Amino acid sequence: MQRLKLRRNIALLALLAACSAVFLTALDQTVVVTALPSIINDLQISPTQLDRAAWIVTGYLLGYVIAMPLMGRVSDMYGRRRVFMICLGIFGIGSLFCGLAPILATTIDISFLQHIGINVAAPGDISDPNALTPGLVWLVAARFIQAAGGGAIIPVAMAVAGDFYGQMQRSLALGLIGMVTETGGVLGPLYGSVIVQNWGWQAIFYINLPIVFVLMVAIWLFVPARIEASIPLGGTLGRERIDLPGTLLLGASLICLSLGLSQEAITSTTGVTGSTVGQVPAQNNPILIGAALLLLAVFIVVEVHSERRSTLQSANQQSQAERARAGANPSPNIQQSEPADLYMVGAGLTPTLARRRTLPIIELSLFKRAAFSATSLVSLLVGAALIIAMADIPLFIATVLGGGPIDSGLALLRLTVMIPIGAIIGGWLCARITCRLTAILGLLPAALGFWLMHLWPVNVGWLQITTSTVICGLGFGLVIAPIGTTAINAANNRQMGMASSTVTVLRMVGMILGLAALTSWGLGKFHDLLVAFKPPPGVSVLSPAYTTAYVKYVTYAAHQVFTSIFLAAGILCLVAIVPALLMEGRKSSPYAFFGHKDGK
């Protein structure tokens, strides 16, 4: 009894440590959005180069997407504690370099990156207005490193929960991790705004360091180095290989596509006089987009090959196991429970090929099922729309209304707090009116909310902000459960984890692409509006009256850009209704959330 109680307490403490780590990394996923105006000002990013600032968010999302599907498999091979602590260490190192980015920018010359096509200015050099500021390059690189550790923590934390808890308790533990993830994303903007208001944006990252240290101690104390689970019938004695080629190809494809879509709207500028001389509109980079498509094609070929090979190796292993079992146990009346590999070893057979198989990072055969393809596309489009709200609402409050970080955080909180509420309602509705109708009921208010944001005047009031953001957030929340439930129900038991992680990754891919494409488009529109500026008659250039008129016009131009982007995000929500029509159209069993189908 005492040992059982001790084990239960250790499991609870391990889950608490894992949830705390997930909460911290989820905070940092959204904490920066309310700090962007301060970061843009400190790093001297001009208003015509805001798409570069978007990489502060995009870099984190890229690291998240690349690391998340990979590290769960790595923890299977090398143990939860070791991988968990490495991930926390990577997250901490990334946080440290994020805070040090302005200092590193003035002390270390990274202009040598120009030799590989990255136009980075030397410290203190402002001669080229189109060169990247060193501080921005340091910050984006550090955010990528930070996310590589943070994104990896979520699947490892879920694996820790799976190690300690049985089938029924496991679903509750995994649900707790999911709730903590959503809560961190909700509180991140407000948490960041409070820190920025009082201590500056660097403190957002410095405060992570002591927290990471405490979490590493907790992980070391409560998470075992390795829990040896029993090998199931037909299982393997060894471990599968991680799909490193697939991971690298997917990451390289996303990076090229993000860079190709987020080219600056202008390559040079001559000032603010409205002259178009020397101003050359930049198109999306076709070479990078082509490279992204080529890498994606290679990724698909590699994954298809890996999946077919894995299936054949599994079949060969099962066949060898059956022959070995028949030779070791000729009597059909004697029941055997030993793992298949033990028969193979006992019979002198070698299961090396089977146990060294490479499992694909994504099983593309899932996309042959219409419901799964539909829910994946909905997840992609919802991610693109959601990141627009997360990034542009704080910027609108800061630039158009002149609000501070707290104001930006509170405005976004109105949207994010409704997402988990909507998710609970959506889960309840799925079992009663089908996932298909629930998703459509979510996408419509999300589009309505963006349309109401599109109508915001320059001097918009808080009642109008609250109405539109609450409606939009509720719509996004309603879509979460139909996406996850349809994905899981479209997969078999062996593919459930793969299916849920795939739609999650696709939502983040949508965020990356949506932020890159719409920010670049909005920046081009902003530039066109600035070029069209004409000073009032009789006002001389650079006089106080000219400056006042220009500042007022810039605010008007920013308002035009933001409201147009909100409208585009609403259109994305409406487009998502088309694939939503192909989502699961039967009432979902409540047992689907616990890893069962049809209540079985």
C-alpha positions as MATLAB code, in Angstrom:
seq = 'MQRLKLRRNIALLALLAACSAVFLTALDQTVVVTALPSIINDLQISPTQLDRAAWIVTGYLLGYVIAMPLMGRVSDMYGRRRVFMICLGIFGIGSLFCGLAPILATTIDISFLQHIGINVAAPGDISDPNALTPGLVWLVAARFIQAAGGGAIIPVAMAVAGDFYGQMQRSLALGLIGMVTETGGVLGPLYGSVIVQNWGWQAIFYINLPIVFVLMVAIWLFVPARIEASIPLGGTLGRERIDLPGTLLLGASLICLSLGLSQEAITSTTGVTGSTVGQVPAQNNPILIGAALLLLAVFIVVEVHSERRSTLQSANQQSQAERARAGANPSPNIQQSEPADLYMVGAGLTPTLARRRTLPIIELSLFKRAAFSATSLVSLLVGAALIIAMADIPLFIATVLGGGPIDSGLALLRLTVMIPIGAIIGGWLCARITCRLTAILGLLPAALGFWLMHLWPVNVGWLQITTSTVICGLGFGLVIAPIGTTAINAANNRQMGMASSTVTVLRMVGMILGLAALTSWGLGKFHDLLVAFKPPPGVSVLSPAYTTAYVKYVTYAAHQVFTSIFLAAGILCLVAIVPALLMEGRKSSPYAFFGHKDGK';
ca = [
       0.000    0.000    0.000;
       2.796    2.409    0.894;
       4.630    1.661   -2.349;
       1.441    2.232   -4.343;
       0.837    5.546   -2.586;
       4.458    6.598   -3.173;
       4.214    5.724   -6.855;
       0.957    7.680   -7.144;
       2.568   10.725   -5.536;
       5.595   10.516   -7.828;
       3.316   10.238  -10.853;
       1.395   13.328   -9.717;
       4.591   15.320   -9.149;
       5.973   14.220  -12.540;
       2.744   15.311  -14.234;
       2.845   18.636  -12.364;
       6.432   19.249  -13.527;
       5.542   18.303  -17.107;
       2.462   20.583  -17.122;
       4.512   23.470  -15.698;
       7.075   23.090  -18.476;
       4.331   22.962  -21.117;
       2.683   26.063  -19.627;
       5.965   27.995  -19.778;
       6.592   27.149  -23.433;
       2.957   27.861  -24.349;
       3.286   31.294  -22.717;
       6.306   32.073  -24.879;
       4.406   31.123  -28.017;
       2.140   34.193  -27.648;
       3.931   36.333  -25.054;
       5.810   38.274  -27.718;
       2.796   39.586  -29.644;
       2.112   42.435  -27.203;
       5.843   43.174  -26.985;
       6.249   43.583  -30.758;
       5.785   47.400  -30.779;
       8.532   47.812  -28.150;
      10.807   45.331  -29.922;
      10.273   47.074  -33.269;
      11.190   50.401  -31.691;
      14.281   49.112  -29.844;
      15.622   47.199  -32.845;
      15.019   50.233  -35.111;
      12.764   48.429  -37.591;
      11.127   50.985  -39.902;
       7.354   50.954  -40.589;
       8.019   49.821  -44.175;
       9.849   46.718  -42.920;
       7.267   45.251  -40.572;
       7.340   41.931  -42.405;
      10.812   41.475  -40.938;
       9.386   41.892  -37.441;
       6.898   39.130  -38.256;
       9.846   36.720  -38.288;
      10.079   37.133  -34.507;
       6.822   35.160  -34.408;
       7.466   33.030  -37.504;
      10.886   31.884  -36.262;
       9.302   30.510  -33.101;
       6.535   28.751  -35.032;
       9.078   27.154  -37.389;
      11.117   25.781  -34.522;
       7.931   24.470  -32.916;
       6.757   22.699  -36.082;
      10.122   21.103  -36.799;
      10.768   19.861  -33.258;
       7.297   18.769  -32.168;
       6.814   15.624  -34.323;
      10.424   14.502  -33.848;
      11.174   14.647  -30.145;
       8.434   12.323  -28.921;
      10.098    9.560  -30.939;
      13.542   10.572  -29.637;
      12.313   10.298  -26.037;
      11.164    6.740  -26.783;
      14.725    5.901  -27.772;
      16.792    7.754  -25.182;
      14.521    8.112  -22.153;
      12.100   10.802  -21.013;
      14.244   12.465  -18.342;
      17.294   12.947  -20.521;
      15.378   14.334  -23.492;
      13.129   16.493  -21.268;
      16.134   18.125  -19.607;
      17.901   18.647  -22.933;
      14.769   20.322  -24.319;
      14.474   22.583  -21.271;
      18.168   23.438  -21.589;
      17.740   24.366  -25.260;
      14.709   26.491  -24.355;
      16.684   28.246  -21.614;
      19.676   28.939  -23.882;
      17.352   30.347  -26.528;
      15.664   32.562  -23.924;
      19.048   33.884  -22.765;
      20.107   34.815  -26.286;
      16.708   36.451  -26.942;
      17.293   38.798  -24.040;
      20.899   39.434  -25.075;
      20.009   40.148  -28.726;
      20.403   43.985  -28.506;
      23.757   43.617  -26.716;
      25.061   40.986  -29.132;
      24.008   43.226  -32.026;
      26.371   45.981  -30.897;
      29.311   43.784  -29.879;
      29.507   41.017  -32.496;
      29.748   41.754  -36.207;
      27.667   39.263  -38.204;
      27.821   41.143  -41.495;
      29.791   38.155  -42.868;
      26.355   36.597  -43.428;
      26.151   38.796  -46.525;
      28.364   36.227  -48.226;
      25.538   33.670  -47.987;
      22.826   36.045  -49.164;
      21.639   37.523  -45.826;
      21.950   41.300  -46.033;
      22.890   42.121  -42.433;
      24.269   45.525  -41.489;
      27.408   45.856  -39.398;
      26.964   47.225  -35.846;
      26.130   50.938  -36.036;
      25.961   50.957  -39.858;
      22.776   52.669  -41.112;
      23.961   53.453  -44.638;
      21.777   50.775  -46.230;
      18.126   51.245  -45.223;
      17.261   47.798  -46.604;
      19.839   45.869  -44.582;
      18.626   43.712  -41.724;
      19.434   45.088  -38.290;
      21.809   42.753  -36.412;
      19.549   42.769  -33.364;
      16.653   41.372  -35.398;
      18.818   38.577  -36.825;
      20.038   37.608  -33.352;
      16.509   37.685  -31.945;
      14.955   35.583  -34.735;
      17.745   32.997  -34.500;
      17.382   32.844  -30.723;
      13.592   32.489  -31.000;
      14.082   29.552  -33.365;
      16.416   27.859  -30.876;
      14.023   28.625  -28.033;
      11.120   27.060  -29.938;
      13.139   23.986  -30.897;
      13.328   23.208  -27.198;
       9.837   24.462  -26.354;
       8.039   22.644  -29.152;
       9.772   19.416  -28.224;
       8.550   19.630  -24.610;
       4.863   19.065  -25.484;
       5.155   15.546  -27.028;
       7.685   14.504  -24.375;
       5.335   15.710  -21.620;
       2.504   13.705  -23.205;
       4.772   10.664  -23.304;
       5.568   11.136  -19.588;
       1.826   11.152  -18.851;
       1.445    7.987  -20.936;
       4.220    6.283  -18.954;
       2.646    6.859  -15.544;
      -1.075    6.515  -16.197;
      -3.263    3.700  -17.496;
      -5.799    3.816  -20.321;
      -8.617    5.615  -18.484;
      -6.447    7.909  -16.342;
      -4.194    8.676  -19.296;
      -6.928   10.490  -21.173;
      -7.490   12.765  -18.169;
      -3.765   13.452  -17.870;
      -3.453   14.224  -21.579;
      -6.520   16.449  -21.365;
      -4.855   18.337  -18.518;
      -1.766   18.920  -20.665;
      -3.982   20.162  -23.504;
      -5.793   22.524  -21.145;
      -2.484   23.875  -19.823;
      -1.289   24.462  -23.402;
      -4.403   26.473  -24.288;
      -4.275   28.402  -21.010;
      -0.664   29.386  -21.617;
      -1.562   30.663  -25.074;
      -4.478   32.636  -23.624;
      -2.511   34.300  -20.825;
       0.671   34.865  -22.849;
      -0.242   38.271  -24.359;
      -1.412   39.757  -21.034;
       1.542   38.260  -19.168;
       3.913   39.772  -21.734;
       2.262   43.169  -21.635;
       2.599   43.391  -17.827;
       6.303   42.527  -17.989;
       6.978   44.925  -20.875;
       5.139   47.739  -19.122;
       7.228   47.374  -15.957;
      10.620   45.938  -16.907;
      11.005   45.987  -20.717;
      10.691   43.254  -23.329;
      14.043   41.596  -22.528;
      12.655   40.624  -19.107;
      10.150   38.342  -20.865;
      13.040   36.061  -21.742;
      15.311   36.571  -18.716;
      12.558   35.505  -16.324;
      12.503   32.106  -18.038;
      15.989   31.228  -16.782;
      15.284   30.653  -13.057;
      12.001   28.942  -13.946;
      13.822   26.558  -16.293;
      16.351   25.762  -13.552;
      13.593   24.879  -11.053;
      11.823   22.748  -13.672;
      15.022   20.862  -14.515;
      15.478   19.999  -10.830;
      11.867   18.792  -10.654;
      12.252   16.690  -13.808;
      15.458   15.149  -12.460;
      13.756   14.224   -9.177;
      10.400   12.933  -10.377;
      10.713   11.694  -13.976;
      12.479    8.314  -14.247;
      15.342    7.989  -16.675;
      13.439    5.244  -18.494;
      10.256    3.307  -17.891;
      10.437   -0.103  -19.487;
       6.948   -0.889  -20.689;
       5.941   -4.426  -21.452;
       6.452   -5.400  -25.045;
       3.139   -6.116  -26.732;
       2.414   -9.165  -28.805;
       4.058   -8.677  -32.124;
       6.229   -5.882  -30.726;
       9.966   -5.415  -31.048;
      12.800   -5.707  -28.607;
      14.672   -2.769  -30.088;
      13.744    0.743  -31.046;
      12.761    2.248  -34.363;
      14.898    4.833  -36.063;
      13.746    8.441  -36.066;
      12.751    9.925  -39.402;
      15.511   12.531  -39.517;
      15.502   12.962  -43.341;
      11.757   13.614  -43.312;
      12.095   16.134  -40.497;
      14.893   18.036  -42.235;
      13.084   18.072  -45.582;
       9.846   19.352  -44.021;
      11.702   22.030  -42.064;
      13.718   23.184  -45.080;
      10.575   23.339  -47.209;
       8.734   25.493  -44.648;
      11.691   27.837  -44.218;
      12.049   28.359  -47.976;
       8.310   28.898  -48.410;
       8.133   31.383  -45.522;
      11.114   33.325  -46.863;
       9.715   33.255  -50.389;
       6.334   34.622  -49.311;
       7.657   37.299  -46.954;
       9.841   39.353  -49.267;
       9.865   43.069  -48.464;
       7.402   45.250  -50.345;
      10.163   47.621  -51.422;
      13.863   47.171  -51.953;
      14.873   50.801  -51.532;
      13.380   54.085  -50.488;
      14.248   57.744  -50.852;
      12.378   59.126  -47.859;
       8.904   60.318  -47.046;
       8.356   62.978  -49.652;
       6.102   60.810  -51.741;
       8.597   60.413  -54.542;
       8.597   57.050  -56.235;
      12.142   57.425  -57.555;
      14.313   54.544  -56.454;
      11.412   52.618  -55.024;
      11.128   49.164  -56.559;
       8.275   46.873  -55.551;
       9.596   43.437  -54.656;
       7.667   40.367  -55.708;
       7.565   37.076  -53.830;
      10.800   35.210  -54.429;
       9.995   32.580  -57.096;
      13.292   30.762  -56.579;
      12.639   30.152  -52.892;
       9.017   29.200  -53.526;
      10.147   26.766  -56.228;
      12.768   25.314  -53.880;
      10.086   24.896  -51.218;
       7.825   23.008  -53.611;
      10.710   20.799  -54.748;
      11.671   19.985  -51.148;
       8.033   19.254  -50.357;
       7.853   16.847  -53.302;
      11.001   15.065  -52.111;
       9.541   14.935  -48.591;
       6.391   13.257  -49.916;
       8.448   10.676  -51.856;
      10.621    9.938  -48.802;
       7.615    9.604  -46.490;
       5.721    7.332  -48.896;
       8.803    5.132  -49.244;
       9.342    5.045  -45.456;
       5.721    4.140  -44.819;
       5.730    1.330  -47.390;
       9.013   -0.022  -46.077;
       7.796    0.152  -42.479;
       4.612   -1.718  -43.426;
       6.577   -4.447  -45.239;
       9.025   -4.832  -42.366;
       6.168   -5.108  -39.889;
       4.504   -7.769  -42.049;
       7.786   -9.690  -42.399;
       8.337   -9.524  -38.666;
       4.844  -10.849  -37.968;
       5.326  -13.652  -40.479;
       8.651  -14.659  -38.908;
       7.060  -14.505  -35.468;
       4.217  -16.808  -36.538;
       6.676  -19.333  -37.974;
       8.830  -19.129  -34.846;
       5.761  -19.581  -32.629;
       4.644  -22.585  -34.644;
       8.093  -24.179  -34.291;
       8.349  -23.470  -30.571;
       4.761  -24.441  -29.762;
       3.450  -27.209  -32.031;
       0.396  -27.836  -29.867;
      -2.468  -25.519  -30.822;
      -4.097  -26.021  -27.422;
      -1.298  -24.303  -25.484;
      -1.733  -20.522  -25.309;
       1.377  -18.387  -25.476;
       1.721  -14.795  -24.306;
       5.372  -14.066  -24.895;
       6.281  -11.324  -27.341;
       6.864  -12.277  -30.942;
      10.507  -11.216  -30.877;
      11.220  -13.709  -28.087;
      10.037  -16.531  -30.341;
      12.211  -15.194  -33.131;
      15.291  -15.055  -30.926;
      14.565  -18.464  -29.435;
      14.241  -19.979  -32.891;
      17.513  -18.476  -34.036;
      15.887  -15.825  -36.198;
      17.113  -12.234  -36.366;
      14.601   -9.427  -35.919;
      17.186   -6.733  -36.606;
      15.539   -5.504  -39.798;
      12.168   -5.166  -38.098;
      13.403   -3.429  -34.993;
      15.535   -0.958  -36.964;
      12.714    0.227  -39.184;
      12.230    3.947  -39.743;
       8.750    5.185  -38.912;
       7.679    8.141  -41.101;
       7.135   11.470  -39.397;
       3.729   11.686  -41.114;
       1.868    8.699  -42.544;
       0.621   10.160  -45.818;
      -1.856    7.313  -46.267;
      -4.043    9.178  -43.760;
      -4.734   11.791  -46.419;
      -6.432    9.185  -48.599;
      -9.384    9.485  -46.239;
     -11.574   12.410  -47.241;
     -12.536   13.333  -43.685;
      -8.907   13.540  -42.577;
      -7.866   15.604  -45.601;
     -10.804   17.938  -44.993;
     -10.042   18.460  -41.308;
      -6.364   19.021  -42.141;
      -7.239   21.766  -44.621;
      -9.611   23.382  -42.126;
      -6.843   23.322  -39.508;
      -4.407   24.937  -41.954;
      -6.805   27.776  -42.858;
      -7.874   28.352  -39.248;
      -4.223   28.634  -38.230;
      -3.601   31.258  -40.915;
      -6.581   33.322  -39.750;
      -5.836   32.923  -36.041;
      -2.253   34.199  -36.259;
      -3.497   37.331  -38.033;
      -5.703   38.107  -35.058;
      -2.932   37.302  -32.580;
      -0.361   39.512  -34.313;
      -2.415   42.388  -35.747;
      -4.834   43.212  -32.916;
      -2.001   44.294  -30.551;
      -0.320   46.196  -33.402;
      -3.600   47.967  -34.230;
      -4.050   49.041  -30.606;
      -0.436   50.263  -30.386;
      -0.127   52.053  -33.749;
      -3.622   53.298  -34.571;
      -4.981   53.940  -31.084;
      -1.614   54.725  -29.475;
      -2.291   52.310  -26.606;
       0.337   50.786  -24.345;
       1.318   47.142  -23.890;
      -1.356   46.598  -21.220;
      -4.048   47.894  -23.570;
      -2.821   45.578  -26.328;
      -2.780   42.602  -23.985;
      -6.286   43.279  -22.682;
      -7.646   43.704  -26.218;
      -6.231   40.359  -27.305;
      -7.297   38.696  -24.058;
     -10.911   39.286  -25.045;
     -10.327   36.955  -28.002;
      -8.029   34.350  -26.485;
     -10.086   33.809  -23.328;
     -13.039   32.724  -25.464;
     -11.066   30.010  -27.281;
     -11.030   27.408  -24.453;
     -14.657   28.276  -23.612;
     -15.627   27.710  -27.238;
     -13.603   24.473  -27.284;
     -15.642   23.066  -24.389;
     -18.921   24.038  -26.075;
     -17.672   22.612  -29.387;
     -16.822   19.283  -27.767;
     -20.344   19.117  -26.310;
     -21.926   19.985  -29.674;
     -19.908   17.398  -31.647;
     -21.712   14.560  -29.893;
     -25.093   16.108  -30.618;
     -25.098   17.847  -34.000;
     -21.992   16.252  -35.655;
     -18.478   17.610  -36.120;
     -19.373   18.991  -39.553;
     -22.120   21.303  -38.308;
     -20.116   22.308  -35.224;
     -17.161   23.347  -37.388;
     -19.399   25.413  -39.654;
     -21.038   27.012  -36.613;
     -17.541   27.978  -35.450;
     -16.234   29.296  -38.753;
     -19.228   31.584  -39.303;
     -18.814   33.633  -36.074;
     -15.034   33.700  -36.602;
     -15.634   35.268  -40.027;
     -18.249   37.604  -38.536;
     -15.801   38.738  -35.872;
     -13.162   39.567  -38.478;
     -15.754   41.446  -40.544;
     -16.624   43.524  -37.473;
     -12.889   44.222  -36.974;
     -12.763   45.295  -40.600;
     -15.343   47.970  -39.698;
     -13.283   49.408  -36.822;
     -12.914   53.196  -37.232;
      -9.691   55.021  -36.429;
     -11.073   55.976  -33.013;
     -12.751   52.641  -32.291;
     -14.202   52.248  -28.809;
     -13.676   49.386  -26.388;
     -17.264   48.180  -26.661;
     -16.803   47.613  -30.398;
     -13.427   45.946  -29.810;
     -14.913   43.660  -27.168;
     -17.895   42.622  -29.291;
     -15.862   41.666  -32.355;
     -13.004   39.923  -30.528;
     -15.312   37.897  -28.260;
     -17.357   36.680  -31.245;
     -14.198   35.813  -33.183;
     -12.582   33.994  -30.251;
     -15.725   31.958  -29.584;
     -15.786   30.902  -33.242;
     -12.153   29.769  -33.155;
     -12.841   27.776  -29.994;
     -15.839   25.995  -31.501;
     -13.671   24.686  -34.367;
     -11.036   23.022  -32.149;
     -13.030   19.946  -31.078;
     -14.418   19.094  -34.558;
     -10.921   19.227  -36.050;
      -9.379   16.958  -33.419;
     -12.306   14.550  -33.235;
     -12.582   14.120  -37.005;
      -8.831   13.528  -37.266;
      -8.850   10.853  -34.547;
     -11.992    9.135  -35.843;
     -10.517    8.991  -39.350;
      -7.479    7.099  -38.070;
      -7.081    3.606  -36.679;
      -5.870    2.992  -33.133;
      -2.212    2.859  -34.162;
      -2.470    6.176  -36.004;
      -4.398    8.260  -33.465;
      -1.353   10.018  -32.035;
      -0.009   10.611  -35.529;
      -3.357   12.034  -36.689;
      -3.771   14.460  -33.785;
      -0.184   15.705  -34.024;
      -0.497   16.133  -37.807;
      -3.502   18.474  -37.605;
      -1.778   20.407  -34.806;
       1.356   20.821  -36.914;
      -0.765   21.870  -39.905;
      -2.416   24.578  -37.819;
       1.028   25.961  -37.020;
       2.060   25.674  -40.666;
      -1.028   27.740  -41.482;
       0.137   30.303  -38.921;
       3.565   30.482  -40.540;
       2.259   30.858  -44.078;
      -0.593   33.193  -43.127;
       1.690   35.519  -41.212;
       4.255   35.568  -44.014;
       1.829   36.079  -46.911;
      -0.655   38.518  -45.374;
       2.030   40.604  -43.657;
       3.928   40.928  -46.929;
       0.724   41.846  -48.768;
      -0.261   44.343  -46.072;
       3.180   45.919  -46.143;
       2.922   46.398  -49.905;
      -0.433   48.125  -49.450;
       1.023   50.310  -46.689;
       3.874   51.349  -48.965;
       1.472   52.249  -51.773;
      -0.518   54.437  -49.396;
       2.613   56.204  -48.152;
       3.744   56.902  -51.702;
       0.361   58.509  -52.412;
       0.779   61.053  -49.595;
       0.448   64.674  -50.672;
       1.086   67.510  -48.189;
      -1.614   70.181  -47.728;
      -1.335   73.146  -50.124;
       1.117   75.780  -48.998;
       2.866   73.533  -46.466;
       6.631   73.247  -46.887;
       8.387   69.923  -46.620;
       9.607   68.956  -43.117;
       7.894   71.916  -41.479;
       5.950   71.283  -38.214;
       2.671   71.418  -40.142;
       4.032   68.910  -42.677;
       5.160   66.529  -39.909;
       1.756   66.719  -38.198;
      -0.064   66.038  -41.465;
       2.256   63.145  -42.320;
       1.912   61.473  -38.913;
      -1.873   61.713  -39.196;
      -1.723   60.230  -42.698;
       0.524   57.363  -41.539;
      -2.036   56.506  -38.846;
      -4.748   56.541  -41.503;
      -2.636   54.294  -43.761;
      -1.973   51.830  -40.923;
      -5.705   51.736  -40.187;
      -6.446   50.940  -43.838;
      -3.899   48.131  -43.860;
      -5.051   46.492  -40.638;
      -8.743   46.561  -41.519;
      -7.955   45.086  -44.949;
      -5.960   42.270  -43.341;
      -8.833   41.568  -40.933;
     -11.159   41.284  -43.932;
      -8.745   38.869  -45.645;
      -8.612   36.724  -42.493;
     -12.419   36.621  -42.432;
     -12.429   35.438  -46.038;
     -10.055   32.609  -45.034;
     -12.605   31.501  -42.427;
     -15.353   31.471  -45.045;
     -13.150   29.482  -47.455;
     -12.572   26.931  -44.677;
     -16.294   26.170  -44.686;
     -15.869   24.353  -48.031;
     -13.600   21.555  -46.694;
     -15.582   21.596  -43.435;
     -18.525   20.220  -45.430;
     -16.504   17.001  -45.870;
     -15.751   16.556  -42.178;
     -17.328   13.802  -40.137;
     -21.093   14.026  -40.527;
     -22.226   11.532  -37.920;
     -22.638   12.182  -34.233;
     -19.399   11.494  -32.398;
     -19.214    9.070  -29.546;
     -18.025   10.670  -26.307;
     -15.612    7.747  -26.016;
     -13.704    9.089  -29.033;
     -11.970   11.514  -26.714;
     -10.627    8.591  -24.679;
      -9.035    6.767  -27.584;
     -11.961    4.480  -28.400;
     -14.248    4.265  -31.379;
     -17.993    3.912  -31.118;
     -17.783    3.368  -27.430;
     -15.771    0.176  -27.719;
];
